[in-house]
Amino acid sequence: MNSYDYRPRPDLLAERVILITGASGGIGRTLALACARHGATLILHGRNTARLEAVYDEIEEAGAPQAIILPLDLAQATDRDFENLAQAIRAQVRRLDGIVHTAAHFTHLGPLEHERLDDWLALLRVNTAAVFALTRACTPLLREAPDASVVLTGETHALAPAAFWGGFAVSKSGLAAYTTIQAQEWESAPNLRINLLVPGKVDSPQRQRTHPGETRDSRMKPEALMPLYLYLLGPDSRGVSGQTFAPDPP
């Protein structure tokens, strides 16, 4: 499947617990609301507790399963912090059926000679290392699920590098290698899968910063991505692993 024409049934994610990083805004917020509408219990991650509470309230008002808020600053988190988060999930809901990584760190576009080591370390820490560290910490929970899915959110310039995208493109490019490696290591566990989704030209806060000259009408709405995210999270994609979904060319 490489398009957005999937039609999820209303109860697609019923009784599933899904962790979404970066759930306070952009694609993450839209996805949280979509997963809740399809029956999932959401674990909302982000840095800004007030914004997470706003998403929590929207889920409550919709009558969906009660969500959980677990804030964490990925730029500062240690192995212990990720393990504590996984332990909190086990203590509060006792299971985990999926993770969607939408959190991202972006600073600016510009020539490499103007970027600093600290810029790159922050980008790599949030966009690459935290994806691995959080998934690793939650793997024991995922292994216990009958059908668990991890979905990474990529970036078009990681697949097609271009001048001035610098450390951001490099940090996102590592996700493709990580997806392949993890998928191969999970081949002996048919209940586990991992895939990479590259949103493309979507109307998000990040896109507004990287392409300020674009009109919003020329961008895909985040809602258009939801069928593909839901497909990858739900049981219909069981057995699909290690793939990159990038329907929109760079």
C-alpha positions, 0 to 999 in steps of 0.5 A: 500500500502506498497511497492514502486511500485506506478506509479504516473501520470505526473500531480499528484500534479498539482496546489498543494502547498507542504512544504518540510522541510530539502529540501536542501539535502538528501531525502528532495532535491530528493523529492523536485525535484520529486514533482516539476516534478509532478506539485507541487509548492514547499516551500523549507525549510532548514537552509542553504540558499545557498543550498536551492537556488541551489535546487530552481535553479534546479527546475527553470531549469526543467521548473517546477512551481516557488518554494519559499524559507523559511529558518528557524533554527528548533533548535532555532525556537519558536512558533512565528517563526512557526506562521510567517512561516505559515503567509508567506505561506498564504501571498505568495501563499495563500494555502497549500496542504501538508507538508513533514517533512524530516529535522532531527538532528543527532549528533553521535552514542554512549552509553547513558552514553556519551550523554548530556542533551543538546544533547537530547534537541536538538534532541527532539526539531528538530526531534519531537517538531518542527514536531508538532509545524510546523504542528500545525502552518500550520493547518489552511491552511491545513484545507482550502485545499480540500485534504491535506496530512502531511507526517513524515519521521521516522527512523528504530531504532525508531521502533526497538530500539538498543544500541548506538542509544540513543537520536536520536532513542528516538526523532524519536520514538515520531513520531509514537505516534504523527502520531496516535494522530493527525490522530485521532483528524483529523478523523472529517475532511476527507480532512486532513490526516497524515502518517509516512514513514520510509525510511530504508536503503537508501543512504543519508548523515545521513546513510553515517554517521551512517553506514560508513562501508556500501558500497553505492551500498548496499543502496537503492537510494533516488529516490526509495522512491519517488513513496511512498512519491508521493502516500501519497501526492497525491489524491490516498491516500485520506482516508489513515491516521495514518499509518506507512509505513516501507517496509524495516525492521530495 
